[in-house]
């Protein structure tokens, strides 16, 4: 199990130092999120200022972009990083796609993401192998690639595609078509073991692939003190209020709590929501342990289950350096 780091929401000017520091600290990969900033631009700088680390998006919002835009960006980052780039895609949820990005929500999110992945790979084959571009899917038709717009082959054309999700359809799609699955931070080990992994394996069987071909990447919620526990309760409450994520709570028999959280969110009663997250829920969805024992608790929960692990807590050099150094050492990564 490899230990990775998440980039904080940060200005691009801070990226060279941040990336060099993360690599020197011993992390295996650096993941960029799409929250307050573009997820791809930081990785262009990180590629320039690192030599070893894998660099990935976790996630870029797929439905905010066309397959061609994603294909061109991934192609350039794969070349710039000398093959260290992973394209991590997520669907987001309907409200954000429609009201934050101004893009249409598909009738089948899994179906559209499948079409996007196949369209991107058709473009990559056209650029690398000279194959005629002829992708005709239910959502995208790509048939035009003239020399003026053809970027040409690169040294590292096999770009891994990871997809994120919570519910079975996207887990199965990962098993059938993707190289890895980015588990949502709002999860339990039991949900990963009883729902996510079996559905990935089912998708792999449908695609004639071995289950071990698909990497499971986990971002863990952690709480080492009361302040962190309070923050994590609020995050669990926020995620659990999303209707799409209800099955995670329901899996543990807490579906009614998810419904109550959804109602509070509708009323914008954000301050009341964390009060519904009990200690049992907290310890189910987060790793709760003193700082000195956190590495052991993470290993106990995720060893043999996750291929890659990162903390929900972003890595920032100069902040909690001793904590990160000890975690890397105790996880056996350095």
N, C-alpha and C positions, 0 to 999 in steps of 0.2 A: 504494500500500500504506500503510494507516494504522497508526500505532503506538499500541497500547493498553497499559494497566497492569492488573495483577492486585492485588486487595486482599489484604493479609496477614490471617491469622487474628488479629483484633483486637477489643477491647472496643468496644461501640457508642458509648461516650463519646468515643472517639478519632476517630469517623467524620467529623464536621464538618470538623475541621482536615485530616484526611487527604484528603478529597474536594476541598476547596478547593485544597490544595497540588497534587494531581494535575492539576487543571484548569489551574492557573497554570503548571505545568511544561510544558504543551503536549500532553499525551496526548489522543487522540481519544475514547477510551472507558475506562471503569472496569468491570472484571469481578469479580463476587463468586463465590466457590467454596463448595461445601458439604463442608466437612471437619470443623472443630471447632465451627462456628457455623451458624445458619440463614443461607441465602444471600439471603433477601429483605429482612430487616430493615435491613441496612446500606444497601441501595439507597434505602430510604425516606428515610433521613437524607441520603444523597448527593444525592438529587433536590432536597431543600430547600436545600442549600448549594452547588449548582452551577447554571450557566445553559446551558452549551454541550455538555458531554460526554454521549456515549451511555452508558447504564448497563445492564448485563446480568448474567445469571447464567451461570456457566460452570464447573460446571453446577448446576442443581437436580435432585435425584434424582426422576425422574418417578414411578417405581413405589412411592415412599413416600407418594404423595398421590393424591387423586382428581382427575379432570378438573375438577370444579366448584371444588375448593379452589384449584387452579392458576389457573383462569379468573378467579375473584374477586380473587386476589392480583395477577395481571397487570393486570387492569382498573384497580385502584386505583393501581398503580405507573405505568401509562401516563398516567393523569390527573395524578398528582402530579408527574411529570417532564415534562409537556407534550409527550408523544410521544417521549421519548428512551429508553424502556425496550425491551430485547430479552429475551424469555423463552428462555433456553437450557436445554434439557433433556437429561438423559442417563439411560441405563437402569441404570447401575452393573452389578455382577455378582451372580450368584445368592446367593453366601454373604453378602454385605452386605445385600441386600434382605431375605433371610429371617432372618438372625441378628443384624443390627444394627438394622434397622427393623421386624422382626417382620411383614413383609408377604409375600404369596405371590409366587412367581416364575412368570411366564406360560410357557405352552408355546411361544409365539412372541413373543420380545421385540420384534421389529420390528412384528409384527402388533398387539400391544397398544399400542405407542407410536403407531402409525398411528391406532388407534381413539381414543386420548387426544387427539391433535391435532384430529381431526375433531369430537370431542365438545366440546372447548373452543371451537372456532370456531362450533359450533352455538349454544352459550351466548352468545357475543359477538354473533352475528347477532340472537338473540332480544332481547338488551339494547339493541342499537343500532338495529335496524330493526323491532322489534316482531314478528319472525317467530315463529311457533309453535314451541316447543321440541319436537323430535321426532327425537332421535338414537337409533338402534337399531343398535348395533354388536356385534361378537362378544364384547366384554368389558364394555361399558358401555351402559346404557339410561337415557336422560335424557328425560323427558316431562313433568315438572312444573316450572312456573315461575309462581308467583302474584305479584301486585303487591307483597306484603309483602317478598318476597325478591329483587325485581327492582331492580338498582342504577340503572337508567336509562342513557340514552346519554351518551357523553362526547365531547370535542372530538377526541380522537386514538384512534379505535377500531381502527385497522389495526396490530395488535401483531405485530411480527416474531417468528417462532418459529424458533429454531436448534436443531438436535439434534447430539449428539456421538456418536462411534462410532469403531470401528477396522475392522471387517470389512465386506464388500461389502453385506450386506443393509441396514444402516443408512445407508450411503452412498447406495444407490439410493433409500431412503425420503426422504432429504434432497432429492435431485434431484426426486422426484415431488411432494413435499408441503410441504417446509420452505422457509424463506427463507435459511437459511445452514447451514453445517456446521462444527462445532467439532472440529478435528482433535485427537486425543489428543497430549499432549506427547511420548509415546513413539512416534516416527515417524522416518522418513527422508524426505528430499526425493524420492528415487526411489520410495518407497512412495506418497507423495502423488501423484506424477506418473503412476505406472504402475497404481495400484490405485484410490486414492480418487477422483481427478478423473474417470477414465473411468466409474466406477460412478455417480458423481453425474450425469454427462452421460447415462448410460443411463436413470437414473431420470427425468431431466428429459424425455427423449424419450418415455418411457412416459406421462408426465403432460401431454404436449403443451406443454412449457415450453422456453424458451431456456436453455441451460446457464449463460449469464451472469447469469441471475436469481438464482442460488444463490451466496452469498458463502462463501468458504473462509477460516476464521479459524484461525490457527495459534499455538500457544504453543510457544516454542522453548526447549529445554534449551541452556544455554550454560555454557562453562567458560573463564574468563580467567586462572586460575592453578591451581596444583596442588591447593589445598584445594577449590576448586570442582569440579575434575575428579574428586576422590575422592567428593564428594557426588553428582555426576551419575552416576558408575559405580554407586553404590548404588541410585539411583533407576531406572536402566535395568535393573539386575538385579532389582529388586523388580517392576517392571512386566512384564518378560519372563518372570517365573516364573508369571504368571497364564495359565492355559490359554486363555482367550478371546483373549489377545493374541499367542499363538504365531505366527500367520501373519506378523507383522511380522518376527520373526527368521527365519522360514522363507523369506521372500521373498528374503533375502540369503544363503541357504544355511546358516544357523546354527540350524536347528531342533533339532539335538541339544543345543546349548548351552541352549536354552530348556527342554528336557526335564530337563537336569541341574539347572538353576535351580529348576524346579518341585519336584524331589525334595529339594533343600536346603531349600526353603521348607517343605515338609511336615515336615522334621525341625527346623524353627526354627533352622537353621544360618545365620542372617542374616549373620554376620561373614564367612563363606566366600564368599558370593555375589558381591560386587563383584570378587573375584579372577578370575572367569570372563569379565569384560568387558574385552576386549583394546583396545589403542589404536585399532585399525581400527574396532571396534564403537563406541567412544566418539566418534570423529570422524564416524561414519555417523549416529548418532542425536542428536548434539549439535553445536553450533557451537563449535569450539575455536579461540580467538584471543586475543591480548593485548587488554587493555581498550581501548587506543587504536585497535585495528583491528577491534573487534567490529562496529561499524555496517556497515563495508564488507563484512565476512564475512556478516552477516545479509542484506544487500541482494543479494549474489552468490547466496546459496542460495535466497532466497524471492521476489525480484522477478519478477513475471510469473506467480507460482504462488499466492501468498497475497494475499487482499484486506485482511486485518487480521492484525497480528502483535503478540504480546506475549511477554515473557520469562517463563519459569517462576519467575524471581526476583521475588517480590512487591515492590511499590513502598511504601516507608516514608519519609515526610519526616523529614529529619534524619539519615538513614543513606545514605551514598554519594550525596549531593546532586550533587556535581560529576560523578560517573559518569552519573547520569540526565540531567543538563543537557546533557552532551556527546552522549549517545546521541540525545536528541531533536533536537538541532541537526544532528547528522551524518546522521540519517535523513530530514532535510528536513521535519520535522513542525512545528516551532516557527514 
